[in-house]
Amino acid sequence: MSIELLAKQGRTRIYGGLAAVETSRLRQMRDNAMRSCFSRIEETACRMEHVAHIHGKEYINDAASVSVNATWYTLEKLDGGVVWIALGDDNQTDYTRLRPLALRKVRMLICVGRDNSNLHRAFSGVVPEIIDAGSLAAAVQTSCYCGIDQAKVLLSPATHPGTSVQELGREYCHQVNEL
């Protein structure tokens, strides 16, 4: 296969193909302990999980992205027109790595928390619209009625929530389904 044909397939298909190659290599492994270790890997809950399509918007639960790196990977995979719901109240997180992706892909940032100053500092002048929401329910309501058509409404905290990831993901899904 030529490099041009490979490039036309896109990043997602290339990564999928590489994963398939690695999977076939794992099947050929003779070390049963290594093979059994990799066979127990399960899909992570609350990771790029489709929740619903409502009013032309796709709602995505990515509550498992509790670091800047995980959120970077998620934003990298999505097309533009993202309404990003992030958690505030963490003034220690360095969001600078997300700025180039946010500039290209995020049209609105909804900050959930009491102190969202770190998110405002990091994305002011990068994201066209930054809104504070006191709760996840308010953030979901705001995303529903924003004027961005065909948006992908993404819950991706980029920092560890005060609760469990599964609880945050369930709450997000519940609020979306209440719309």
Secondary structure, DSSP 8 states (H G I E B T S, - for coil): --HHHHHHT-HHHHHHHHHHHHHHHHHH---HHHHHHHHT----TTSSEEEEEETTEEEEE-TT--SHHHHHHHHHHS-S-EEEEEE---SS---GGGHHHHHHHEEEEEEESS--HHHHHHHBTTBSEEEEESSHHHHHHHHHHSS-TT-EEEE--SS--SS-HHHHHHHHHHHHHT-
